[in-house]
């Protein structure tokens, strides 16, 4: 099974549309669009898992730079990230430096 990264998705694209777009190249095991945890809105990228490595390679070759809706897709083989590479969640308070000065 091969996992494919799909970037530059329109915010209007559904997971069903994404899956159907890739099914022209072979069996799609899953299609997932990444969403913001707070708003539930698309972040503009997702992942497609295809059963066959050759079908996945063909889909990447044929769909990279091609349109889906009103956007040209960026399609590549997904890179597995080590858990230690993941970013720490950002605080809703911003953290770090402030634009305010202390008068102390």
N, C-alpha and C positions, 0 to 999 in steps of 0.2 A: 504494500500500500504506500502511496506517495502523497505527501501533503504539499499543496501549492499555495503560495501567497498571492493574493489578488489585491492590488492597491488602486487608488484613484477611482473608487466606486462612487457613483452618484448616491446622495443621501436617500433618493427615492427607490433605489434597488432593493428588492426583497431577496431573502435567502432562496425562495423558490425560483426566482428569475436567474439568480447566480447559478444554481444547480442545473437548470435547463440549458443555460448557455454552455456549460462544460459537458453535458451529456452527449453532445454531438461528437465527442471524441472518445467516449467510453463510459463505463459504469462509474457513477459518482456515489461514493459511500456517504459523504456528508458535505454540506455547504453551510458555513457559519460566517455571519457578518458581525464584526466586533462592535459593541455598543458602549456608550458611556454609562457607567454605573448609576450616576445621579439622574440623568435625563432620559436614558433609554434610547437616545438618538444614535444613529450610525456614526462611527468614527471615520468612515470612508475607506475601510479595508476589511478584508476577511480571509478565510481559508477554505479551500476545497480539497477534500481527500478523494483520490481516485484509486480504484482497485488495482489497476495495471500500470506499471512503471512506464511502458512504452506509450500508452495512451496519455499519461500525464505529460511526458516529454513532448508529445505531439501537440497537446493542448497549449502548453507553454509557448512553443514555437509559433503556433498559429494565432493565438489570442493576444500575445504581448503587443501593445501599441494599437490594438483594434478597439473599436467602440463597443460599449454596452450602454445603451441609452444615450445620454448626452456627454459621456466622458470616454476618453481613451484609457484602456486598462493598462496597468503595469503588472505583469504576470511573471512569477519566477518560482523556483523550487524553494519551499520554506526551509529556513535554517533553524534547527533545534537549538534553543538557548538553554544554557546551564542556569539553574535556579539562582546561582550566585551573581549572574549578570543582570538579573531583573532589578529595575529601579525601585527604590523605596517609595511608598505612596506619599504624595504631597499632602501637606497639612492644608486645611481650608483657610488657615490663618497666614499662609505664605511662608512663614519661617524666614530665617536668614536676616539680611539687612532690612532696615526700615527706612522709609523716606522721612521719618521724624527724628529730630534731635532731642537729646536729653538736655535739660537746663541745669542739671546737677554738676 
